[in-house]
Amino acid sequence: MAGAVVVVPVVVLLGSMAWVAAASAGHVYDPEDAPEAPVVIVLGAKVKDGKPMSFLAGRLDVGAQMVREGKARAVLVSGDANGTSGNEIAAMTDYLVAKGIDRSLIVGDDYGLDTYDTCARAATTFGVRKALIVSQGNHVARAVALCRDAGIDADGVKGDCDCRFITVARNTVREWLASPKAVVDMLSSRDPKVVSDPDDSVERALAG
């Protein structure tokens, strides 16, 4: 009985990680190899004093690179505008503008409260059908799997991170533990936590 208490969670964890890996297989790229898409989605993370921390800055740098290199024409920054660390959307937008990205090409989703919600809202609220999605290597596969499940033809692009070892280790463990929830979300096709009316901001950004 005690063995089952250990074995069952391990089987669930490994099975869900394998599911995510299979769902994203062939759709994760280094920045230099990324394909083109109309939109690049950058996932939010913690900010400090109104500025992106290392994890988020690494994602934003790659998002900006995709636009500068012509691999994407607009950026959807998705996170929590009322997050415990601050307004992720404002910090992400200001960072991209400082990197030379025209503010008119940036669309913010204040209610991308987790990765599933980001993907579901990108599809249902903002009408995104094809996109690149940027996150670190230990997260990007799950992001791709969730966005493709939401109906977006998504390819992942790996973001860098000038991070301490403990930060990378903590986020890697967090990612392992998030895999079962991702599978449950994909199976349930739940609504995002915040459901909004359709928004044509991405379409207008693409129209220039």
MDTraj code that builds the backbone (N, CA, C; nanometers):
import mdtraj as md
import numpy as np

residues = "MET ALA GLY ALA VAL VAL VAL VAL PRO VAL VAL VAL LEU LEU GLY SER MET ALA TRP VAL ALA ALA ALA SER ALA GLY HIS VAL TYR ASP PRO GLU ASP ALA PRO GLU ALA PRO VAL VAL ILE VAL LEU GLY ALA LYS VAL LYS ASP GLY LYS PRO MET SER PHE LEU ALA GLY ARG LEU ASP VAL GLY ALA GLN MET VAL ARG GLU GLY LYS ALA ARG ALA VAL LEU VAL SER GLY ASP ALA ASN GLY THR SER GLY ASN GLU ILE ALA ALA MET THR ASP TYR LEU VAL ALA LYS GLY ILE ASP ARG SER LEU ILE VAL GLY ASP ASP TYR GLY LEU ASP THR TYR ASP THR CYS ALA ARG ALA ALA THR THR PHE GLY VAL ARG LYS ALA LEU ILE VAL SER GLN GLY ASN HIS VAL ALA ARG ALA VAL ALA LEU CYS ARG ASP ALA GLY ILE ASP ALA ASP GLY VAL LYS GLY ASP CYS ASP CYS ARG PHE ILE THR VAL ALA ARG ASN THR VAL ARG GLU TRP LEU ALA SER PRO LYS ALA VAL VAL ASP MET LEU SER SER ARG ASP PRO LYS VAL VAL SER ASP PRO ASP ASP SER VAL GLU ARG ALA LEU ALA GLY".split()
xyz = np.array([
    [0.0830, -0.1215, 0.0000],
    [0.0000, 0.0000, 0.0000],
    [0.0863, 0.1263, 0.0000],
    [0.1892, 0.1246, 0.0847],
    [0.2783, 0.2404, 0.0908],
    [0.3484, 0.2613, -0.0426],
    [0.3826, 0.1501, -0.1096],
    [0.4481, 0.1615, -0.2393],
    [0.3591, 0.2275, -0.3419],
    [0.2293, 0.1953, -0.3372],
    [0.1360, 0.2546, -0.4324],
    [0.1242, 0.4042, -0.4127],
    [0.1356, 0.4495, -0.2880],
    [0.1275, 0.5928, -0.2588],
    [0.2390, 0.6682, -0.3298],
    [0.3529, 0.6029, -0.3450],
    [0.4660, 0.6640, -0.4142],
    [0.4565, 0.6416, -0.5646],
    [0.4233, 0.5200, -0.6050],
    [0.4267, 0.4836, -0.7464],
    [0.3222, 0.5579, -0.8275],
    [0.1997, 0.5680, -0.7773],
    [0.0923, 0.6293, -0.8559],
    [0.1234, 0.7746, -0.8924],
    [0.1634, 0.8604, -0.7965],
    [0.1973, 0.9974, -0.8360],
    [0.3121, 1.0051, -0.9364],
    [0.4108, 0.9171, -0.9221],
    [0.5236, 0.9176, -1.0152],
    [0.4766, 0.8799, -1.1556],
    [0.3890, 0.7799, -1.1653],
    [0.3363, 0.7379, -1.2953],
    [0.2559, 0.8515, -1.3582],
    [0.1737, 0.9183, -1.2772],
    [0.0940, 1.0309, -1.3279],
    [0.1852, 1.1422, -1.3776],
    [0.2886, 1.1730, -1.2990],
    [0.3810, 1.2796, -1.3368],
    [0.4539, 1.2470, -1.4663],
    [0.5112, 1.1280, -1.4741],
    [0.5864, 1.0894, -1.5932],
    [0.4952, 1.0784, -1.7153],
    [0.3746, 1.0257, -1.6938],
    [0.2801, 1.0140, -1.8048],
    [0.2390, 1.1490, -1.8594],
    [0.2154, 1.2448, -1.7704],
    [0.1748, 1.3776, -1.8155],
    [0.2903, 1.4492, -1.8851],
    [0.4122, 1.4307, -1.8359],
    [0.5278, 1.4907, -1.9023],
    [0.5450, 1.4330, -2.0424],
    [0.5211, 1.3031, -2.0562],
    [0.5312, 1.2393, -2.1879],
    [0.4220, 1.2918, -2.2816],
    [0.3029, 1.3151, -2.2277],
    [0.1913, 1.3685, -2.3065],
    [0.2285, 1.5065, -2.3610],
    [0.2786, 1.5921, -2.2738],
    [0.3173, 1.7276, -2.3151],
    [0.4281, 1.7217, -2.4200],
    [0.5261, 1.6344, -2.3977],
    [0.6364, 1.6223, -2.4932],
    [0.5859, 1.5773, -2.6302],
    [0.4922, 1.4825, -2.6312],
    [0.4388, 1.4336, -2.7585],
    [0.3573, 1.5421, -2.8291],
    [0.2795, 1.6185, -2.7514],
    [0.1936, 1.7216, -2.8105],
    [0.2734, 1.8369, -2.8697],
    [0.3947, 1.8573, -2.8196],
    [0.4772, 1.9694, -2.8683],
    [0.5907, 1.9252, -2.9600],
    [0.6030, 1.7963, -2.9829],
    [0.7157, 1.7429, -3.0610],
    [0.7211, 1.8059, -3.2003],
    [0.8406, 1.8523, -3.2366],
    [0.8609, 1.9120, -3.3677],
    [0.8175, 2.0565, -3.3777],
    [0.7786, 2.1162, -3.2645],
    [0.7279, 2.2530, -3.2669],
    [0.8004, 2.3452, -3.1683],
    [0.9225, 2.3095, -3.1310],
    [1.0017, 2.3936, -3.0403],
    [1.1345, 2.4249, -3.1084],
    [1.1709, 2.5549, -3.1102],
    [1.2869, 2.5991, -3.1859],
    [1.3760, 2.6915, -3.1036],
    [1.5023, 2.6936, -3.1397],
    [1.5902, 2.8007, -3.0952],
    [1.5545, 2.9255, -3.1751],
    [1.5828, 3.0452, -3.1223],
    [1.5414, 3.1683, -3.1918],
    [1.5888, 3.1770, -3.3364],
    [1.7128, 3.1353, -3.3620],
    [1.7665, 3.1481, -3.4978],
    [1.6965, 3.0554, -3.5975],
    [1.6306, 2.9511, -3.5477],
    [1.5642, 2.8555, -3.6363],
    [1.4127, 2.8724, -3.6387],
    [1.3607, 2.9696, -3.5667],
    [1.2155, 2.9848, -3.5545],
    [1.1520, 3.0139, -3.6893],
    [1.0350, 2.9560, -3.7165],
    [0.9623, 2.9885, -3.8396],
    [0.8913, 3.1229, -3.8250],
    [0.8222, 3.1638, -3.9273],
    [0.7469, 3.2892, -3.9223],
    [0.6036, 3.2642, -3.8768],
    [0.5461, 3.3654, -3.8146],
    [0.4049, 3.3635, -3.7757],
    [0.3594, 3.5079, -3.7623],
    [0.2309, 3.5351, -3.7770],
    [0.1867, 3.6739, -3.7648],
    [0.2139, 3.7353, -3.6285],
    [0.1990, 3.6545, -3.5237],
    [0.2037, 3.7058, -3.3866],
    [0.3040, 3.6260, -3.3044],
    [0.3748, 3.6942, -3.2164],
    [0.4550, 3.6249, -3.1162],
    [0.3930, 3.6524, -2.9799],
    [0.3629, 3.5466, -2.9070],
    [0.3049, 3.5570, -2.7732],
    [0.4168, 3.5442, -2.6715],
    [0.4252, 3.6411, -2.5807],
    [0.5250, 3.6358, -2.4741],
    [0.4514, 3.6183, -2.3420],
    [0.4836, 3.5127, -2.2719],
    [0.4171, 3.4794, -2.1466],
    [0.4739, 3.5608, -2.0309],
    [0.3866, 3.6085, -1.9452],
    [0.4280, 3.6904, -1.8326],
    [0.4983, 3.6109, -1.7237],
    [0.5634, 3.6833, -1.6352],
    [0.6294, 3.6277, -1.5172],
    [0.6505, 3.7443, -1.4201],
    [0.7157, 3.7182, -1.3116],
    [0.7289, 3.8192, -1.2073],
    [0.8056, 3.9429, -1.2537],
    [0.7633, 4.0570, -1.1994],
    [0.8346, 4.1826, -1.2203],
    [0.8765, 4.2364, -1.0832],
    [0.9708, 4.3268, -1.0848],
    [1.0179, 4.3872, -0.9606],
    [1.0380, 4.5363, -0.9839],
    [0.9741, 4.6170, -0.9003],
    [0.9827, 4.7631, -0.9143],
    [0.9441, 4.8083, -1.0547],
    [0.8435, 4.7408, -1.1114],
    [0.7937, 4.7785, -1.2423],
    [0.8779, 4.7331, -1.3594],
    [0.9775, 4.6492, -1.3344],
    [1.0655, 4.6027, -1.4420],
    [1.0689, 4.4499, -1.4437],
    [1.0810, 4.3903, -1.5634],
    [1.0870, 4.2447, -1.5727],
    [1.2101, 4.1895, -1.5007],
    [1.1908, 4.0813, -1.4270],
    [1.3046, 4.0106, -1.3701],
    [1.3695, 3.9248, -1.4787],
    [1.4779, 3.8588, -1.4442],
    [1.5604, 3.7919, -1.5455],
    [1.4829, 3.6939, -1.6324],
    [1.3971, 3.6158, -1.5710],
    [1.3217, 3.5153, -1.6459],
    [1.2371, 3.5820, -1.7533],
    [1.1644, 3.6854, -1.7141],
    [1.0760, 3.7545, -1.8072],
    [1.1548, 3.8341, -1.9101],
    [1.2634, 3.8978, -1.8685],
    [1.3461, 3.9740, -1.9625],
    [1.3989, 3.8834, -2.0738],
    [1.4374, 3.7618, -2.0396],
    [1.4859, 3.6684, -2.1414],
    [1.3802, 3.6373, -2.2458],
    [1.2552, 3.6235, -2.2013],
    [1.1463, 3.5985, -2.2960],
    [1.1230, 3.7196, -2.3858],
    [1.1213, 3.8360, -2.3244],
    [1.0944, 3.9583, -2.3987],
    [1.2036, 3.9878, -2.5009],
    [1.3279, 3.9592, -2.4656],
    [1.4379, 3.9792, -2.5605],
    [1.4159, 3.8975, -2.6875],
    [1.3704, 3.7735, -2.6698],
    [1.3456, 3.6884, -2.7866],
    [1.2220, 3.7359, -2.8622],
    [1.1186, 3.7790, -2.7901],
    [1.0015, 3.8333, -2.8580],
    [1.0375, 3.9524, -2.9446],
    [1.1198, 4.0427, -2.8900],
    [1.1651, 4.1583, -2.9672],
    [1.2482, 4.1143, -3.0875],
    [1.3317, 4.0142, -3.0681],
    [1.4137, 3.9625, -3.1774],
    [1.3267, 3.9093, -3.2910],
    [1.2182, 3.8403, -3.2573],
    [1.1302, 3.7858, -3.3606],
    [1.0709, 3.8977, -3.4476],
    [1.0366, 4.0098, -3.3856],
    [0.9813, 4.1224, -3.4618],
    [1.0903, 4.1882, -3.5457],
    [1.2056, 4.2140, -3.4857],
    [1.3135, 4.2807, -3.5596],
    [1.3578, 4.1995, -3.6799],
    [1.3554, 4.0661, -3.6670],
    [1.3999, 3.9799, -3.7763],
    [1.2891, 3.9488, -3.8765],
    [1.1707, 4.0055, -3.8553],
    [1.0607, 3.9843, -3.9479],
    [0.9927, 3.8496, -3.9349],
    [1.0172, 3.7796, -3.8256],
    [0.9530, 3.6497, -3.8058],
    [0.8140, 3.6631, -3.7434],
    [0.7840, 3.7803, -3.6902],
    [0.6501, 3.8110, -3.6391],
    [0.6241, 3.9587, -3.6625],
    [0.4974, 3.9944, -3.6772],
    [0.4627, 4.1338, -3.7069],
    [0.3953, 4.2037, -3.5897],
    [0.3520, 4.1296, -3.4895],
    [0.2897, 4.1885, -3.3705],
    [0.3241, 4.1023, -3.2498],
    [0.3123, 4.1621, -3.1311],
    [0.3440, 4.0929, -3.0065],
    [0.2217, 4.0956, -2.9164],
    [0.1834, 3.9784, -2.8667],
    [0.0799, 3.9697, -2.7641],
    [0.1486, 3.9373, -2.6324],
    [0.1525, 4.0350, -2.5418],
    [0.2104, 4.0106, -2.4095],
    [0.0959, 3.9716, -2.3172],
    [0.1085, 3.8571, -2.2545],
    [-0.0020, 3.8013, -2.1776],
    [0.0442, 3.7687, -2.0367],
    [-0.0237, 3.8258, -1.9394],
    [0.0125, 3.8011, -1.8008],
    [-0.0925, 3.8597, -1.7086],
    [-0.0537, 3.8847, -1.5861],
    [-0.1461, 3.9333, -1.4840],
    [-0.1186, 4.0813, -1.4578],
    [-0.2117, 4.1664, -1.4988],
    [-0.1940, 4.3102, -1.4776],
    [-0.2087, 4.3489, -1.3310],
    [-0.2627, 4.2569, -1.2510],
    [-0.2784, 4.2818, -1.1076],
    [-0.2026, 4.1779, -1.0254],
    [-0.0880, 4.1371, -1.0763],
    [-0.0109, 4.0321, -1.0115],
    [0.0482, 4.0760, -0.8785],
    [0.0849, 3.9798, -0.7994],
    [0.1396, 4.0094, -0.6659],
    [0.2708, 4.0854, -0.6736],
    [0.3440, 4.0718, -0.7844],
    [0.4720, 4.1433, -0.7976],
    [0.4563, 4.2753, -0.8721],
    [0.3373, 4.3002, -0.9259],
    [0.3157, 4.4244, -0.9992],
    [0.2451, 4.3997, -1.1303],
    [0.2315, 4.5034, -1.2104],
    [0.1614, 4.4975, -1.3380],
    [0.2545, 4.4396, -1.4447],
    [0.2370, 4.3119, -1.4728],
    [0.3243, 4.2451, -1.5694],
    [0.3091, 4.3056, -1.7095],
    [0.1865, 4.3381, -1.7480],
    [0.1619, 4.3875, -1.8830],
    [0.2314, 4.5211, -1.9068],
    [0.2183, 4.6130, -1.8110],
    [0.2830, 4.7437, -1.8250],
    [0.4344, 4.7288, -1.8315],
    [0.4893, 4.6427, -1.7458],
    [0.6343, 4.6230, -1.7442],
    [0.6836, 4.5607, -1.8744],
    [0.6093, 4.4636, -1.9262],
    [0.6484, 4.3975, -2.0508],
    [0.6409, 4.4944, -2.1683],
    [0.5353, 4.5735, -2.1730],
    [0.5184, 4.6679, -2.2823],
    [0.6293, 4.7725, -2.2815],
    [0.6563, 4.8290, -2.1657],
    [0.7618, 4.9308, -2.1558],
    [0.8977, 4.8734, -2.1942],
    [0.9232, 4.7498, -2.1556],
    [1.0518, 4.6861, -2.1874],
    [1.0664, 4.6698, -2.3383],
    [0.9605, 4.6238, -2.4038],
    [0.9668, 4.6049, -2.5487],
    [0.9848, 4.7373, -2.6214],
    [0.9158, 4.8399, -2.5761],
    [0.9314, 4.9720, -2.6380],
    [1.0753, 5.0203, -2.6227],
    [1.1337, 4.9971, -2.5049],
    [1.2732, 5.0359, -2.4829],
    [1.3681, 4.9577, -2.5731],
    [1.3239, 4.8394, -2.6176],
    [1.4046, 4.7574, -2.7093],
    [1.3805, 4.7942, -2.8560],
    [1.2999, 4.8977, -2.8777],
    [1.2802, 4.9452, -3.0137],
    [1.1564, 4.8946, -3.0839],
    [1.0670, 4.8252, -3.0114],
    [0.9445, 4.7752, -3.0725],
    [0.8374, 4.8833, -3.0664],
    [0.7780, 4.9130, -3.1791],
    [0.6740, 5.0153, -3.1870],
    [0.5570, 4.9766, -3.0956],
    [0.5145, 5.0712, -3.0126],
    [0.4068, 5.0434, -2.9176],
    [0.2791, 4.9982, -2.9890],
    [0.2580, 5.0457, -3.1122],
    [0.1365, 5.0095, -3.1846],
    [0.1336, 4.8617, -3.2244],
    [0.2480, 4.7950, -3.2167],
    [0.2556, 4.6521, -3.2519],
    [0.2368, 4.5618, -3.1313],
    [0.2225, 4.6211, -3.0131],
    [0.2141, 4.5444, -2.8889],
    [0.0713, 4.5457, -2.8371],
    [0.0177, 4.4265, -2.8113],
    [-0.1156, 4.4110, -2.7526],
    [-0.1000, 4.3430, -2.6177],
    [-0.1680, 4.3940, -2.5179],
    [-0.1597, 4.3359, -2.3849],
    [-0.2860, 4.2626, -2.3465],
    [-0.2701, 4.1436, -2.2900],
    [-0.3825, 4.0699, -2.2319],
    [-0.3633, 4.0679, -2.0806],
    [-0.4451, 4.1470, -2.0106],
    [-0.4315, 4.1604, -1.8654],
    [-0.4701, 4.0348, -1.7885],
    [-0.5340, 3.9393, -1.8559],
    [-0.5915, 3.8250, -1.7853],
    [-0.5318, 3.6914, -1.8294],
    [-0.4073, 3.6932, -1.8727],
    [-0.3372, 3.5683, -1.8990],
    [-0.2852, 3.5133, -1.7672],
    [-0.3764, 3.4641, -1.6846],
    [-0.3442, 3.4324, -1.5453],
    [-0.2621, 3.3053, -1.5303],
    [-0.2648, 3.2200, -1.6301],
    [-0.1732, 3.1057, -1.6355],
    [-0.1559, 3.0715, -1.7832],
    [-0.0746, 2.9716, -1.8114],
    [-0.0426, 2.9416, -1.9507],
    [-0.1656, 2.8955, -2.0280],
    [-0.2489, 2.8137, -1.9647],
    [-0.3714, 2.7695, -2.0315],
    [-0.4588, 2.8885, -2.0664],
    [-0.4780, 2.9793, -1.9712],
    [-0.5625, 3.0958, -1.9957],
    [-0.5049, 3.1832, -2.1073],
    [-0.3740, 3.1995, -2.1086],
    [-0.3107, 3.2761, -2.2160],
    [-0.3468, 3.2180, -2.3519],
    [-0.3334, 3.0878, -2.3666],
    [-0.3604, 3.0239, -2.4958],
    [-0.5087, 3.0294, -2.5306],
    [-0.5942, 2.9992, -2.4332],
    [-0.7379, 2.9999, -2.4587],
    [-0.7855, 3.1398, -2.4962],
    [-0.7361, 3.2412, -2.4260],
    [-0.7781, 3.3781, -2.4549],
    [-0.7172, 3.4287, -2.5861],
    [-0.5951, 3.3881, -2.6168],
    [-0.5366, 3.4270, -2.7450],
    [-0.6253, 3.3794, -2.8596],
    [-0.6792, 3.2585, -2.8458],
    [-0.7638, 3.2026, -2.9512],
    [-0.9036, 3.2625, -2.9506],
    [-0.9684, 3.2634, -2.8347],
    [-1.1108, 3.2988, -2.8311],
    [-1.1352, 3.4480, -2.8186],
    [-1.0480, 3.5195, -2.7470],
    [-1.0672, 3.6632, -2.7288],
    [-1.0006, 3.7431, -2.8402],
    [-0.8772, 3.7071, -2.8736],
    [-0.7996, 3.7872, -2.9684],
    [-0.7954, 3.7291, -3.1102],
    [-0.8555, 3.6123, -3.1289],
    [-0.8661, 3.5571, -3.2629],
    [-0.7369, 3.5092, -3.3240],
    [-0.6376, 3.4754, -3.2416],
    [-0.5084, 3.4289, -3.2933],
    [-0.5232, 3.2862, -3.3457],
    [-0.4773, 3.2632, -3.4667],
    [-0.4854, 3.1297, -3.5264],
    [-0.3471, 3.0688, -3.5508],
    [-0.2463, 3.1530, -3.5663],
    [-0.1097, 3.1037, -3.5875],
    [-0.0160, 3.1950, -3.5112],
    [0.0774, 3.1368, -3.4344],
    [0.1631, 3.2204, -3.3501],
    [0.2911, 3.1478, -3.3127],
    [0.3896, 3.2286, -3.2791],
    [0.5045, 3.1807, -3.2037],
    [0.4749, 3.2088, -3.0572],
    [0.5240, 3.1241, -2.9679],
    [0.5078, 3.1505, -2.8249],
    [0.6433, 3.1326, -2.7582],
    [0.6813, 3.2315, -2.6778],
    [0.8160, 3.2357, -2.6214],
    [0.8135, 3.2042, -2.4725],
    [0.8995, 3.1132, -2.4329],
    [0.9247, 3.0887, -2.2912],
    [1.0567, 3.0137, -2.2800],
    [1.1009, 2.9940, -2.1580],
    [1.2260, 2.9202, -2.1386],
    [1.2090, 2.7734, -2.1761],
    [1.3212, 2.7083, -2.2031],
    [1.3203, 2.5706, -2.2514],
    [1.2454, 2.4732, -2.1636],
    [1.2437, 2.4973, -2.0312],
    [1.1749, 2.4033, -1.9423],
    [1.0250, 2.4287, -1.9359],
    [0.9752, 2.5296, -2.0055],
    [0.8328, 2.5645, -2.0024],
    [0.7711, 2.5685, -2.1404],
    [0.8525, 2.5938, -2.2408],
    [0.7988, 2.6226, -2.3730],
    [0.7218, 2.5046, -2.4316],
    [0.7615, 2.3814, -2.4013],
    [0.6894, 2.2659, -2.4555],
    [0.5456, 2.2631, -2.4040],
    [0.5267, 2.2910, -2.2765],
    [0.3911, 2.2933, -2.2208],
    [0.3090, 2.4055, -2.2842],
    [0.3722, 2.5206, -2.3052],
    [0.3026, 2.6327, -2.3682],
    [0.2571, 2.5954, -2.5089],
    [0.3430, 2.5310, -2.5841],
    [0.3079, 2.4886, -2.7197],
    [0.1920, 2.3893, -2.7161],
    [0.2016, 2.2907, -2.6275],
    [0.0967, 2.1891, -2.6184],
    [-0.0384, 2.2518, -2.5866],
    [-0.0400, 2.3458, -2.4938],
    [-0.1658, 2.4084, -2.4548],
    [-0.2212, 2.4972, -2.5660],
    [-0.1337, 2.5720, -2.6333],
    [-0.1823, 2.6576, -2.7416],
    [-0.2322, 2.5760, -2.8606],
    [-0.1646, 2.4707, -2.8928],
    [-0.2112, 2.3865, -3.0035],
    [-0.3439, 2.3204, -2.9673],
    [-0.3597, 2.2827, -2.8420],
    [-0.4867, 2.2255, -2.7976],
    [-0.5988, 2.3294, -2.8061],
    [-0.5647, 2.4575, -2.7890],
    [-0.6640, 2.5645, -2.7966],
    [-0.7001, 2.6006, -2.9405],
    [-0.6350, 2.5375, -3.0368],
    [-0.6677, 2.5618, -3.1767],
    [-0.5740, 2.6571, -3.2477],
    [-0.4632, 2.6913, -3.1824],
    [-0.3641, 2.7799, -3.2443],
    [-0.2533, 2.6951, -3.3072],
    [-0.2181, 2.7261, -3.4296],
    [-0.1036, 2.6617, -3.4958],
    [0.0220, 2.7266, -3.4360],
    [0.0669, 2.6724, -3.3235],
    [0.1711, 2.7370, -3.2432],
    [0.3041, 2.6646, -3.2537],
    [0.4104, 2.7445, -3.2620],
    [0.5466, 2.6946, -3.2512],
    [0.6145, 2.7682, -3.1369],
    [0.6911, 2.6964, -3.0578],
    [0.7584, 2.7553, -2.9430],
    [0.8982, 2.8024, -2.9768],
    [0.9382, 2.9104, -2.9123],
    [1.0731, 2.9634, -2.9273],
    [1.1343, 2.9734, -2.7883],
    [1.2531, 2.9198, -2.7744],
    [1.3185, 2.9163, -2.6435],
    [1.3746, 3.0528, -2.6056],
    [1.3378, 3.0990, -2.4874],
    [1.3933, 3.2227, -2.4352],
    [1.5152, 3.1955, -2.3490],
    [1.6039, 3.2928, -2.3408],
    [1.7216, 3.2808, -2.2555],
    [1.6863, 3.3219, -2.1132],
    [1.7793, 3.3026, -2.0230],
    [1.7618, 3.3502, -1.8865],
    [1.8986, 3.3655, -1.8209],
    [1.9338, 3.4884, -1.7898],
    [2.0568, 3.5144, -1.7152],
    [2.0223, 3.5009, -1.5672],
    [1.9986, 3.3776, -1.5257],
    [1.9405, 3.3501, -1.3942],
    [2.0378, 3.2733, -1.3055],
    [2.0166, 3.2856, -1.1761],
    [2.0916, 3.2052, -1.0808],
    [2.0505, 3.0594, -1.0928],
    [2.1400, 2.9706, -1.0539],
    [2.1114, 2.8274, -1.0602],
    [1.9856, 2.7930, -0.9819],
    [1.9683, 2.8524, -0.8654],
    [1.8528, 2.8192, -0.7809],
    [1.7234, 2.8590, -0.8505],
    [1.7261, 2.9693, -0.9274],
    [1.6067, 3.0121, -0.9999],
    [1.5712, 2.9112, -1.1079],
    [1.6715, 2.8676, -1.1829],
    [1.6484, 2.7693, -1.2887],
    [1.5982, 2.6382, -1.2287],
    [1.6606, 2.5938, -1.1204],
    [1.6210, 2.4679, -1.0571],
    [1.4778, 2.4754, -1.0050],
    [1.4442, 2.5860, -0.9413],
    [1.3094, 2.6024, -0.8855],
    [1.2045, 2.6007, -0.9966],
    [1.2334, 2.6684, -1.1061],
    [1.1374, 2.6725, -1.2160],
    [1.1282, 2.5397, -1.2897],
    [1.2381, 2.4651, -1.2938],
    [1.2337, 2.3323, -1.3551],
    [1.1436, 2.2391, -1.2765],
    [1.1580, 2.2393, -1.1452],
    [1.0723, 2.1552, -1.0603],
    [0.9265, 2.1988, -1.0730],
    [0.9049, 2.3295, -1.0727],
    [0.7686, 2.3822, -1.0876],
    [0.7073, 2.3344, -1.2192],
    [0.7886, 2.3302, -1.3247],
    [0.7395, 2.2878, -1.4546],
    [0.7018, 2.1402, -1.4543],
    [0.7838, 2.0578, -1.3904],
    [0.7489, 1.9160, -1.3788],
    [0.6128, 1.8994, -1.3133],
    [0.5936, 1.9718, -1.2043],
    [0.4702, 1.9573, -1.1271],
    [0.3495, 2.0157, -1.1988],
    [0.3713, 2.1050, -1.2947],
    [0.2612, 2.1660, -1.3686],
    [0.2093, 2.0767, -1.4813],
    [0.2841, 1.9743, -1.5184],
    [0.2439, 1.8901, -1.6315],
    [0.1093, 1.8209, -1.6105],
    [0.0829, 1.7597, -1.4935],
    [-0.0488, 1.6965, -1.4758],
    [-0.1637, 1.7947, -1.4907],
    [-0.1496, 1.9167, -1.4385],
    [-0.2557, 2.0166, -1.4531],
    [-0.2770, 2.0505, -1.5997],
    [-0.1681, 2.0601, -1.6771],
    [-0.1807, 2.0898, -1.8193],
    [-0.2629, 1.9830, -1.8900],
    [-0.2389, 1.8578, -1.8567],
    [-0.3143, 1.7491, -1.9198],
    [-0.4614, 1.7567, -1.8804],
    [-0.4879, 1.7836, -1.7522],
    [-0.6270, 1.7982, -1.7075],
    [-0.6950, 1.9123, -1.7814],
    [-0.6239, 2.0249, -1.7970],
    [-0.6807, 2.1394, -1.8691],
    [-0.7124, 2.1031, -2.0142],
    [-0.6211, 2.0324, -2.0782],
    [-0.6437, 1.9952, -2.2173],
    [-0.7614, 1.8997, -2.2308],
    [-0.7752, 1.8084, -2.1378],
    [-0.8854, 1.7127, -2.1429],
    [-1.0190, 1.7791, -2.1118],
    [-1.0171, 1.8780, -2.0231],
    [-1.1417, 1.9419, -1.9800],
    [-1.1878, 2.0513, -2.0752],
    [-1.0909, 2.1130, -2.1472],
    [-1.1215, 2.2290, -2.2332],
    [-1.1997, 2.3350, -2.1558],
    [-1.1595, 2.3598, -2.0336],
    [-1.2298, 2.4560, -1.9473],
    [-1.2222, 2.5968, -2.0056],
    [-1.3148, 2.6811, -1.9650],
    [-1.3058, 2.8216, -1.9993],
    [-1.1904, 2.8848, -1.9216],
    [-1.1286, 2.9895, -1.9774],
    [-1.0298, 3.0629, -1.8977],
    [-1.0982, 3.1268, -1.7772],
    [-1.0199, 3.1629, -1.6771],
    [-1.0770, 3.2195, -1.5545],
    [-1.1521, 3.3486, -1.5822],
    [-1.1060, 3.4258, -1.6793],
    [-1.1751, 3.5481, -1.7207],
    [-1.2131, 3.5334, -1.8670],
    [-1.3425, 3.5391, -1.8939],
    [-1.3930, 3.5295, -2.0310],
    [-1.4304, 3.6700, -2.0770],
    [-1.3759, 3.7124, -2.1887],
    [-1.3993, 3.8475, -2.2399],
    [-1.4647, 3.8423, -2.3777],
    [-1.5285, 3.9515, -2.4150],
    [-1.5820, 3.9638, -2.5501],
    [-1.4673, 3.9652, -2.6508],
    [-1.4937, 3.9275, -2.7749],
    [-1.3880, 3.9315, -2.8776],
    [-1.3238, 4.0695, -2.8867],
    [-1.1926, 4.0696, -2.9073],
    [-1.1130, 4.1924, -2.9109],
    [-1.0301, 4.1901, -3.0395],
    [-1.0406, 4.2941, -3.1201],
    [-0.9699, 4.2953, -3.2484],
    [-0.8355, 4.3671, -3.2421],
    [-0.7796, 4.3836, -3.1222],
    [-0.6535, 4.4572, -3.1071],
    [-0.5390, 4.3936, -3.1843],
    [-0.5316, 4.2608, -3.1833],
    [-0.4244, 4.1928, -3.2570],
    [-0.4416, 4.2153, -3.4071],
    [-0.5641, 4.2026, -3.4537],
    [-0.5906, 4.2253, -3.5961],
    [-0.5528, 4.3656, -3.6372],
    [-0.5837, 4.4642, -3.5534],
    [-0.5498, 4.6026, -3.5856],
    [-0.3992, 4.6268, -3.5834],
    [-0.3302, 4.5606, -3.4880],
    [-0.1835, 4.5732, -3.4832],
    [-0.1214, 4.5141, -3.6095],
    [-0.1743, 4.4041, -3.6562],
    [-0.1220, 4.3416, -3.7770],
    [-0.1514, 4.4255, -3.9012],
    [-0.2631, 4.4959, -3.8989],
    [-0.2993, 4.5797, -4.0130],
    [-0.2115, 4.7045, -4.0219],
    [-0.1445, 4.7356, -3.9106],
    [-0.0496, 4.8449, -3.9098],
    [-0.1125, 4.9803, -3.9016],
])
top = md.Topology()
chain = top.add_chain()
for i, resn in enumerate(residues, 1):
    res = top.add_residue(resn, chain, resSeq=i)
    for name in ("N", "CA", "C"):
        top.add_atom(name, md.element.get_by_symbol(name[0]), res)
traj = md.Trajectory(xyz[None], top)
